[in-house]
Amino acid sequence: MELVNLRVKKQIKIAEDQFVLTLNSPSITKVAQAGQFITIKLNKNYDPLLPRPFSIHSVDRETGDFLIYYQVVGKTSKLMAELEPGDEITVLGPLGKGFNLELENSRALLIGGGLGQAPLRFLAEELQKKNNQIYMAIGARDQEGLKNILCFEESCQEINLATQDGSLGKEGLVTELLPQIIRDFNPKIIYTCGPLPMMAKVKELAAQEKIPCQVSLETTMACGIGVCLGCTCESTNSEIYPKVCTHGPVFWAQEVKLDG
């Protein structure tokens, strides 16, 4: 973990409210693990005062570049969309516990919903290095939410799409695709990130098929290092309240409650 001031290397607008930010830090990319995150503080602004967490979307360990895929949903991300090359921001990271990457020469199913795509590109790239076959299922409200799918083509054997309005892929929820994918692909592990109801359904399907499943939780954080206790989640053990920022954001599905 390192606190550094970095200058924006590049920013690409891929949809009306979606951006990919390129930063460079060899020290961060050297140790970053798929599923970890960073926090970003905009140096030009005192409001918002606190940094905000963002999943690491991809890394290039040779150049030191790493990518942040984000959507404009609040004050910080709105200001981030105005960043230009050379602008300075403060970054803390990498933070949290990433995905389990023990799988080799096997099959993995990755399921993303909306902004839940963000940590899955890095995961797919790392799994590919271990000679795994990777199937991807991504869902969004409409086709605008799937503007980022091209980045998965090099690492995934197949990408299945669903939109609630039917503008791209199958009309409906991405979870409706899963029973058929699981039967056809027979994954040995499932990874997912997205809205809680979606991940709750993924957890249920994985349990029915006895497939190990990891979930990446998205939540509001203040410090990102386990001090403020603002990101505790409910575990299946009533005596334990894990902190998403340090015990996660990645958990085995059976460790946490996703449906309240």
C-alpha positions in Angstrom: 0.0 0.0 0.0 1.3 3.4 -1.0 0.1 7.0 -0.9 1.3 8.8 -4.1 0.5 11.9 -6.1 0.0 10.8 -9.7 -0.6 12.7 -12.9 -3.3 11.7 -15.3 -1.7 10.0 -18.3 -4.8 9.6 -20.4 -8.6 9.7 -20.2 -11.0 8.1 -22.7 -14.7 8.7 -22.8 -16.3 5.4 -23.9 -20.0 6.4 -23.4 -22.0 9.3 -22.3 -21.3 8.7 -18.6 -18.4 6.2 -18.7 -14.7 6.8 -18.7 -11.4 4.9 -18.6 -8.6 6.7 -16.7 -5.0 5.8 -17.3 -2.5 6.4 -14.4 1.2 5.3 -14.1 2.8 3.9 -10.9 5.3 1.0 -11.3 5.2 0.5 -7.5 1.4 0.0 -7.5 1.2 -2.2 -10.7 4.1 -4.4 -9.4 2.1 -5.6 -6.5 -1.6 -5.1 -7.5 -3.8 -8.1 -7.5 -7.0 -8.7 -9.4 -10.0 -7.6 -7.2 -8.0 -4.9 -5.3 -8.9 -1.2 -5.4 -7.4 2.2 -4.9 -8.8 5.4 -3.5 -8.6 8.7 -5.4 -8.6 12.2 -3.9 -8.9 15.1 -6.3 -6.2 17.6 -5.3 -8.0 20.7 -6.8 -11.1 20.2 -4.7 -11.9 20.2 -1.0 -15.4 19.0 -1.7 -15.7 16.1 -1.6 -13.2 16.0 1.3 -12.8 12.2 1.5 -11.2 10.0 -1.2 -13.4 7.5 -3.1 -12.7 3.9 -3.9 -12.3 2.5 -7.5 -11.6 -1.0 -8.7 -8.4 -1.6 -10.6 -9.6 -2.4 -14.1 -6.3 -3.6 -15.7 -2.6 -3.3 -15.2 0.5 -3.3 -17.4 3.4 -4.4 -15.2 5.9 -3.6 -17.9 5.0 0.1 -18.4 3.6 0.7 -14.9 0.3 1.8 -16.3 -3.0 0.9 -14.7 -6.6 1.6 -15.7 -9.7 2.8 -13.8 -13.1 2.2 -15.4 -15.8 4.4 -13.8 -19.2 5.8 -14.4 -20.3 9.3 -13.5 -22.7 8.7 -10.5 -21.7 11.3 -7.9 -19.7 14.4 -7.2 -16.3 12.8 -7.3 -16.8 10.9 -10.5 -18.3 14.0 -12.1 -15.2 16.0 -11.3 -13.0 13.1 -12.4 -14.7 13.2 -15.8 -13.2 16.7 -16.2 -9.6 15.5 -15.6 -7.1 16.1 -18.4 -3.6 14.7 -19.0 -1.2 16.2 -16.5 -3.7 16.9 -13.8 -2.5 15.6 -10.4 -4.5 13.4 -8.1 -3.7 11.6 -4.8 -3.9 7.8 -4.9 -3.8 5.3 -2.1 -3.3 1.6 -2.9 -3.5 -1.1 -3.8 -6.0 -1.9 -1.1 -8.1 -4.9 0.0 -8.2 -8.6 -0.7 -8.4 -9.7 -4.3 -9.8 -12.8 -6.0 -8.5 -16.3 -5.5 -6.3 -17.1 -8.5 -5.3 -20.8 -7.8 -7.3 -22.0 -10.8 -5.1 -23.4 -13.6 -5.8 -25.2 -16.9 -9.5 -25.1 -16.1 -12.7 -23.1 -16.7 -14.0 -20.0 -15.0 -17.3 -18.1 -15.3 -17.2 -14.3 -14.7 -20.5 -12.5 -14.2 -20.8 -8.7 -14.1 -23.7 -6.4 -13.7 -23.4 -2.7 -14.6 -20.4 -1.1 -13.1 -19.5 -4.5 -11.7 -17.5 -5.0 -14.9 -14.8 -2.9 -13.4 -12.7 -5.5 -11.5 -13.4 -8.3 -13.9 -11.1 -7.3 -16.8 -8.0 -7.6 -14.5 -9.3 -10.9 -13.2 -9.9 -12.3 -16.7 -6.4 -11.2 -17.8 -4.8 -12.9 -14.8 -6.8 -16.1 -15.3 -5.8 -16.2 -18.9 -2.2 -16.2 -18.0 -2.8 -19.5 -16.2 -4.2 -21.2 -19.3 -7.9 -21.1 -18.2 -10.9 -20.9 -20.4 -13.0 -17.9 -19.5 -16.7 -17.4 -20.2 -18.2 -13.9 -19.4 -21.8 -12.9 -18.8 -22.5 -9.2 -18.5 -25.8 -7.4 -17.9 -26.9 -3.8 -17.9 -30.0 -1.7 -18.2 -29.3 -0.9 -21.8 -26.6 -1.0 -24.5 -25.0 2.1 -23.2 -24.0 0.1 -20.1 -22.1 -2.4 -22.3 -19.9 0.0 -24.2 -16.8 -1.4 -22.4 -17.2 -5.0 -23.5 -14.6 -4.9 -26.2 -11.9 -4.9 -23.6 -12.8 -8.5 -22.6 -12.5 -10.0 -26.1 -8.8 -10.9 -25.9 -9.1 -12.8 -22.6 -12.5 -14.5 -22.8 -13.6 -17.4 -25.1 -17.2 -16.3 -25.0 -19.1 -13.2 -23.9 -22.8 -13.4 -23.2 -24.8 -10.2 -23.0 -28.2 -9.2 -21.5 -29.9 -5.8 -21.3 -33.2 -5.1 -19.4 -34.6 -3.2 -22.4 -33.4 -5.7 -25.0 -31.3 -3.2 -26.9 -28.3 -5.5 -26.9 -28.0 -9.2 -26.3 -30.8 -11.1 -24.5 -33.7 -9.1 -23.1 -33.9 -9.5 -19.3 -31.5 -10.1 -16.4 -28.1 -11.5 -16.9 -28.9 -14.2 -14.3 -31.4 -15.6 -16.6 -28.6 -16.7 -18.9 -26.7 -18.6 -16.2 -28.4 -22.0 -16.0 -27.8 -22.7 -19.7 -24.2 -21.4 -19.5 -23.4 -23.5 -16.5 -24.8 -26.6 -18.2 -22.9 -26.0 -21.4 -19.6 -24.7 -19.9 -19.4 -26.5 -16.6 -17.2 -23.9 -14.8 -15.1 -25.0 -11.9 -15.4 -21.6 -10.2 -17.7 -18.5 -10.6 -16.7 -14.9 -9.9 -19.2 -12.1 -9.8 -19.5 -8.3 -9.1 -22.5 -6.1 -9.4 -25.8 -5.3 -7.7 -26.6 -7.3 -4.6 -29.8 -8.9 -5.9 -27.8 -10.1 -8.9 -25.0 -11.6 -6.8 -27.5 -13.1 -4.4 -29.0 -15.0 -7.4 -25.5 -16.0 -8.6 -24.7 -17.3 -5.1 -27.9 -19.3 -5.1 -27.2 -20.9 -8.5 -23.6 -21.7 -7.6 -24.7 -23.4 -4.4 -27.3 -25.5 -6.2 -24.6 -26.7 -8.6 -21.9 -27.0 -5.9 -19.6 -24.6 -7.7 -17.2 -22.4 -5.6 -18.2 -18.8 -6.0 -16.5 -15.5 -5.1 -18.2 -12.1 -4.9 -16.8 -8.7 -5.0 -18.8 -6.2 -2.9 -19.2 -2.6 -3.8 -19.9 -0.2 -0.9 -19.3 3.4 0.3 -16.0 3.7 2.1 -14.4 6.6 4.0 -10.9 5.5 4.8 -10.3 2.4 2.7 -7.9 1.0 5.4 -10.2 -0.4 8.0 -10.1 2.4 10.5 -13.5 4.1 10.2 -15.7 1.0 10.3 -18.0 2.6 7.7 -18.0 -0.3 5.3 -18.8 -3.3 7.5 -21.0 -5.9 5.9 -23.2 -8.7 7.3 -21.5 -12.1 7.4 -23.2 -15.6 7.7 -21.5 -15.7 11.1 -23.6 -13.5 13.3 -20.6 -12.8 15.6 -18.5 -11.3 12.8 -18.9 -8.1 10.8 -16.2 -8.0 8.2 -14.9 -4.7 6.7 -15.2 -4.6 3.0 -12.1 -2.5 2.6 -9.7 -4.9 4.4 -11.4 -8.3 4.7 -12.7 -7.8 1.1 -13.9 -6.5 -1.2 -13.7 -10.1 -2.4 -15.3 -12.8 -0.3 -16.3 -16.4 -0.8 -20.0 -16.3 -1.4 -20.9 -18.4 1.6 -19.1 -16.0 3.9 -21.4 -13.0 3.5 -25.2 -12.3 3.3 -26.2 -10.7 0.0 -30.0 -10.6 0.4 -30.4 -9.0 3.8 
